Amino acid sequence: RVYAPAEGNRFTFTWDAVIDGADAPNGSYAVEAEAMLLDGTGEPAYQGWRMDVVRTINTHDYTNNGSTDVLARDAAGVLWRDDLRDRPVDGRVETAGRTRVGAGWNTYKQIEAVGDLAGNEVADLVALDGSGVLWHYLGKGDGTFANRVKVGGGWGSYTHLTGGSDLDGDGRTDLLATDTSGVLWFYKGTGDAAKPFATRARVGGGWGVYNQLTAVGHIAGTAAGDLVARDTTGVLWLYQGRGDGTFAGRVRVGGGWGAFSQLVGAGDVDADGRPDLIAYGAGGTYVYRSTGSATAPFSRLTTDLYQGQGSTFNSVA
């Protein structure tokens, strides 16, 4: 309700594009306004019109509202989604609420957020089951997923999968996989939901020294998506993308990253145009905003995401 102004007859109302504490989904909205005299006399004046809410596409957004969603699986196999507001206040990232996605996800040994594989501007998932079959879950844009589609078998030879970053500069997200012999493979995204990846290409060997690989997107100023890799001593390394699915020589980010069980490329959490990183573990969860610098790529922010729940989830994507 908007009351009469002190002078004149112009009324204003500003909507913050928020519904129930979360950013409203993109789309068309009907706006209706009705005005009446305070004494109740006369007929109300009415006006109605349409407006569109359109935000920049976020490759880690499952609800089509522009803000990052993070998925986590608990010990019972239930998958949960937390919506981040993507607008830190005083260096702290706040969540907008948690939603249950569904049960039965404990059949997978790895769940990976892979961005928009199908070209519908909504983030998707891939999940690797115990028999080595990879499945694609197409995002619907409302926080749920379509029925899974089989990508193919033979993926059981991979120890790490990471996706959601455009590694060759064609505008589509791609996938990286490390096999048991330490060879890194590049799977180019096709934009086809039925066959989301092209035939693999060998990136190189020696990647078995890493126990975490995360495609973080374009964070350090090069032509395409970058990769961070954590070695067994807890040191994090940055590999800048060359734009052809390969990477320049590694740059040391720093030590102490062994405290985290999961490193997640999370899209643009602080709305500065660069994708960021989320680190989850028993010692706490933090958002590492990207700085655009290859030598000092991250600056840490606090968050209420998974506060006090560092041992609750066995997979975060």
C-alpha positions in Angstrom: 0.0 0.0 0.0 1.3 3.4 -1.0 -0.1 6.5 0.7 -0.7 9.9 -0.9 2.4 12.1 -1.3 2.7 15.3 0.8 2.5 17.3 -2.4 1.2 16.6 -5.9 -0.4 13.4 -7.2 2.5 11.2 -8.4 2.9 7.9 -6.7 6.0 5.6 -6.9 6.7 2.0 -5.9 10.0 0.2 -6.4 10.1 -3.6 -6.6 13.4 -5.2 -5.6 12.7 -8.2 -7.8 12.6 -10.5 -4.7 9.9 -13.1 -3.9 9.9 -14.9 -0.5 13.4 -13.8 0.2 15.0 -15.0 -3.0 15.5 -13.3 -6.4 12.5 -13.6 -8.6 12.8 -15.8 -11.7 13.4 -14.2 -15.0 10.3 -13.8 -17.2 7.3 -11.6 -17.8 5.3 -10.2 -14.9 1.9 -8.6 -14.9 1.7 -5.4 -12.8 -1.6 -4.1 -11.6 -2.3 -0.9 -9.7 -5.5 0.3 -8.1 -6.0 3.8 -6.5 -8.8 5.0 -4.4 -9.6 8.0 -2.2 -8.9 7.5 1.5 -12.5 8.4 2.4 -13.8 5.6 0.1 -15.8 7.8 -2.2 -15.8 7.5 -5.9 -14.7 4.7 -8.2 -11.1 3.3 -7.9 -8.7 4.1 -10.7 -7.1 1.1 -12.3 -4.0 0.5 -14.5 -2.3 -2.7 -15.6 0.8 -3.4 -17.7 3.6 -6.0 -18.3 7.3 -5.9 -17.6 10.2 -8.3 -18.1 12.8 -9.4 -15.7 16.0 -10.3 -17.5 19.4 -10.9 -15.9 22.8 -12.1 -17.1 23.0 -15.8 -17.5 24.8 -17.6 -14.6 26.2 -21.1 -15.5 25.5 -22.2 -11.9 21.9 -21.1 -11.7 19.2 -23.8 -11.6 16.2 -21.6 -10.9 16.5 -19.0 -13.7 16.9 -16.1 -11.3 20.5 -15.1 -12.1 21.9 -16.1 -8.7 24.2 -19.1 -8.0 22.7 -22.3 -6.7 24.8 -24.9 -4.9 23.8 -28.5 -4.7 24.8 -30.9 -1.9 24.1 -34.6 -1.2 23.8 -35.8 2.4 24.5 -39.2 3.8 21.0 -40.5 3.1 21.4 -39.7 -0.6 19.1 -36.6 -0.5 20.1 -33.7 -2.8 19.6 -30.2 -1.5 19.8 -26.8 -3.3 20.9 -23.6 -1.6 20.3 -20.3 -3.4 23.0 -17.6 -3.0 22.0 -13.9 -3.3 25.1 -13.1 -5.4 25.4 -9.7 -3.6 27.7 -9.9 -0.6 27.1 -7.5 2.2 30.2 -6.3 4.2 32.2 -9.2 2.7 29.7 -11.9 3.6 27.7 -14.0 1.2 24.2 -14.8 2.5 21.9 -17.6 1.3 18.3 -17.2 0.4 17.0 -20.6 1.6 17.4 -24.3 1.1 15.2 -26.6 -1.0 15.0 -30.4 -1.2 15.7 -31.5 -4.8 15.0 -35.2 -4.2 16.3 -38.6 -2.8 18.1 -41.5 -4.4 21.3 -39.6 -5.4 23.5 -42.0 -3.4 23.7 -44.3 -6.4 26.3 -42.0 -7.9 29.9 -41.8 -7.0 30.3 -38.3 -8.4 27.8 -35.5 -9.2 29.1 -32.6 -11.2 27.5 -29.2 -12.1 28.3 -28.7 -15.8 26.6 -25.5 -16.8 24.3 -25.2 -19.8 25.0 -28.3 -21.9 21.8 -28.2 -24.0 21.6 -24.5 -25.0 18.4 -23.7 -23.1 20.2 -21.2 -20.8 19.7 -23.4 -17.7 22.4 -25.2 -15.8 22.6 -29.0 -16.0 24.1 -31.9 -14.0 26.0 -35.0 -14.9 26.2 -38.0 -12.5 28.6 -41.0 -12.7 27.2 -44.2 -11.3 29.0 -47.2 -9.7 29.0 -49.2 -13.0 30.7 -46.5 -14.9 27.7 -45.0 -16.7 27.5 -41.3 -17.0 24.0 -39.7 -16.9 22.8 -36.2 -18.0 20.2 -34.3 -16.0 18.7 -31.5 -18.0 17.8 -28.5 -15.8 14.3 -27.2 -16.1 14.9 -23.8 -14.8 12.7 -24.2 -11.7 15.2 -26.0 -9.5 14.3 -29.4 -10.7 15.6 -31.7 -13.5 14.2 -33.7 -16.4 14.5 -37.5 -16.3 18.1 -38.6 -16.7 19.5 -39.4 -20.1 22.3 -41.9 -20.6 25.5 -40.3 -21.9 27.3 -43.6 -22.2 29.3 -46.3 -20.4 33.0 -46.7 -19.8 33.4 -43.6 -17.5 34.4 -45.7 -14.5 38.1 -45.3 -15.5 37.9 -41.7 -14.5 38.9 -40.6 -11.0 37.8 -36.9 -11.3 35.3 -35.1 -13.5 34.9 -31.3 -13.6 32.8 -29.1 -15.9 30.8 -26.0 -16.2 33.5 -23.9 -17.9 33.9 -23.0 -21.6 37.4 -24.2 -22.2 37.7 -23.6 -26.0 35.9 -20.3 -26.4 32.9 -21.5 -28.4 30.3 -20.4 -25.9 29.4 -23.9 -24.7 30.5 -25.5 -21.5 32.9 -28.5 -21.6 34.0 -31.4 -19.4 37.4 -32.5 -18.2 38.2 -36.0 -16.8 41.3 -37.6 -15.2 41.8 -41.3 -15.6 43.5 -43.7 -13.2 46.8 -43.4 -15.0 46.8 -39.6 -14.5 45.9 -38.6 -18.0 43.6 -35.5 -18.4 41.0 -35.7 -21.2 39.0 -32.9 -22.8 35.3 -33.5 -23.7 34.1 -30.6 -25.9 30.4 -29.6 -25.3 28.2 -30.0 -28.3 25.0 -28.2 -27.2 23.0 -31.3 -27.9 21.2 -32.8 -24.9 21.0 -36.2 -26.5 24.8 -36.3 -27.2 26.3 -33.6 -25.0 30.0 -34.3 -25.6 32.2 -34.8 -28.6 34.9 -37.5 -28.8 37.5 -36.9 -26.1 40.9 -35.3 -26.8 44.0 -36.0 -24.7 45.3 -33.0 -22.8 48.3 -34.6 -21.2 49.7 -36.8 -18.5 50.9 -36.3 -14.9 47.6 -35.2 -13.5 47.4 -38.0 -11.0 49.3 -35.9 -8.4 46.0 -33.9 -7.9 43.1 -35.0 -5.6 40.9 -32.1 -6.6 40.3 -30.6 -10.1 37.8 -27.7 -10.6 36.9 -25.9 -13.7 36.4 -22.4 -12.4 35.7 -20.4 -15.6 37.5 -17.4 -16.9 39.1 -15.9 -13.8 42.6 -14.8 -14.7 42.3 -12.7 -17.9 43.0 -15.3 -20.6 41.0 -16.3 -23.7 38.9 -19.1 -22.1 38.1 -21.0 -18.9 40.7 -21.8 -16.3 41.3 -24.8 -14.0 42.5 -25.1 -10.4 44.1 -28.3 -9.1 45.0 -29.3 -5.6 47.9 -31.6 -5.0 48.2 -34.2 -2.2 50.1 -31.7 0.0 47.2 -29.2 0.0 48.8 -26.7 -2.5 46.4 -25.2 -5.0 47.6 -24.5 -8.6 46.1 -22.4 -11.3 46.1 -23.5 -15.0 45.1 -20.7 -17.3 43.1 -21.8 -20.4 44.6 -21.3 -23.8 41.2 -21.4 -25.5 41.7 -24.7 -27.3 41.0 -27.1 -24.4 44.6 -27.1 -23.2 46.3 -25.0 -20.5 49.4 -22.9 -19.9 51.9 -23.9 -17.3 50.7 -24.0 -13.7 51.0 -21.1 -11.3 51.1 -21.7 -7.5 48.1 -20.2 -5.7 49.1 -21.2 -2.2 49.0 -23.9 0.5 46.5 -24.9 3.1 43.8 -26.0 0.7 43.8 -29.5 2.1 41.4 -28.3 4.8 38.6 -28.5 2.3 36.9 -31.6 1.1 35.2 -30.0 -2.0 36.2 -27.1 -4.3 33.3 -25.9 -6.5 33.4 -23.5 -9.4 30.3 -21.6 -8.5 29.6 -18.9 -11.1 29.7 -15.2 -10.4 28.8 -15.0 -6.7 29.7 -11.4 -6.1 28.2 -9.9 -9.3 31.5 -8.4 -10.6 31.5 -10.3 -13.9 34.0 -13.0 -12.9 33.2 -16.5 -11.8 34.2 -17.5 -8.2 35.1 -20.5 -6.1 33.4 -22.1 -3.1 35.5 -24.2 -0.7 33.6 -26.6 1.6 35.0 -28.7 4.5 34.9 -29.6 8.2 36.7 -26.4 9.1 34.1 -24.1 7.4 32.8 -23.0 4.0 34.1 -19.9 2.2 33.6 -18.1 -1.0 36.8 -17.2 -2.9 36.0 -14.4 -5.2 38.2 -14.1 -8.3 40.4 -11.0 -8.6 41.3 -11.3 -12.3 45.0 -11.7 -11.4 46.9 -14.9 -12.3 49.4 -14.4 -9.4 46.8 -13.7 -6.7 43.6 -15.1 -8.2 41.4 -15.2 -5.0 40.2 -13.1 -2.2 38.2 -14.8 0.6 34.7 -13.9 1.7 32.7 -15.4 4.6 29.3 -17.0 4.1 26.4 -18.6 6.0 26.3 -21.4 3.4 26.6 -24.8 5.2 27.5 -23.0 8.5 28.2 -25.7 11.1 27.6 -28.4 8.5 31.1 -29.0 7.2 30.7 -32.8 7.7 27.0 -33.1 6.7 27.5 -33.5 2.9 29.6 -36.0 1.0 29.2 -34.3 -2.4 28.9 -30.6 -3.2 28.4 -29.3 -6.8 
